[in-house]
């Protein structure tokens, strides 16, 4: 059974930074795509960033330069470094996984992923 567990969320002031982690367990695929999504109540889940096991990355255009996705295979952990946070970044953040390498155009579409964590809340105050 694949399990994804996010951590690292919290409350921070505008301009601050947070690093989210997503620990993977029970994941035995050789290649896969991992991603971060975020969602506010009543809104659609939004793709933030994605990374494949070949190291290729994809980012939402609006977040490039502030957010960085990375993968530590030795620790089975996915990260999202978030800098210069803004109040509009306040959301529940989820990690997701799918076997294989998604084509770039599909990596930030939540419908493409079949494994999800429970989410971690990020709150940015002005």
N, C-alpha and C positions, 0 to 999 in steps of 0.2 A: 504494500500500500504506500503510495506516494504521499508524503506530508511536507507541507511548506509552512514555516512559522516565521512571521515578521516580528521585528523588534526595533527599538531605537526611536520610536516616535515620541512626541512630547510637545511642550509649549515653549515657544521661543519668540523673541521680539523681532520685529522687522529688521532685516539686514543680517540676522544671525544664520547659523548653519546647523544642520543635523545630518547624521549618517544613519540611514536605515539598513537593517540587515535582514536577510531571508535565509534561514537555515533549511536545507533540504535533507530529507531522510527517505529511504526506501526507493531511491531513484536510480535505476540500473541501466538507463539508456546510454549508449555511447555518444550520441549527438542529440542536442536539444537546443531549444530557444527558451530563454527566460526573460521576463519582462516585469516592469513596474507599471501599475495603473493607479489612478486615484479617482475618487468618487465622492461627491457631496450629496447630501440627502435630496432626493427628488431629481437628481441629474444623472445623465448617462455616464458610465464608467469611461474614463479618458486615458488613453495610452500616454505614458510619460517617457519611457525608454525601454529598449530591449537589447539583448546581447545573445549571440549564439556561441556555441562551443569553439567555433573557429576564431572567436574574438571580435567579429564584426558587430558593430553597434548601430542602433537607430535611435533617434530622439525626436520628440515633438518639437516642431520648429520654434514654438514660443518659449521653450525651456532650454534650448541650446546655449551653452556658455555658463549656465548656472548649475545645472544638474549633470552628474557624471555617474554612469553605471559601470560596475566592474564585477568580476567573477573570480573567486578563489576556489579553484577545483579541489585543492588539497583539504580545504576546510568545508567543502560542500556548501558554500555560502555566497549569496548574491548580495551586492551592496548598491546603495544609491546615496551618493554624496550630494547634498543639497546646500548650496551657498546663496548668500544674498536673498534670503527668503522674504517673501512678500505676503501680506494678508490674504491675497487671492490664492496662495498655495495651501491654505487651510483646507484639509480634506482627510478622508480615510485613504490610506495607501495600501495597496495590495500587491503581492508578488504572484506571478503566474508562470506556468511551465507547460511545454508541449514537446513531445519527442520530435527529433529532426530539426532541420534548419528551415525556418520560414523564409519565404521570399521577402525582401525588404518592404514591399508595399503592404504586406499583411502583418508585419510584426507588431504594430500598435493597435491592432483590432482585437478587442477582448473576445470576440466570438471564436477566434482561432485557438484559444487556450483551453485545456481541459483540466488542469490542476491549479487550484487556488489556495492561498493562505487565508487566514481569518482577518487580516488587516491590522494596521497600526495607525493611530490617530496623530495627525500633525496639526498643530494650531499655531498660527502666527499672528501676533498682536501688533498693532501699529503704535 
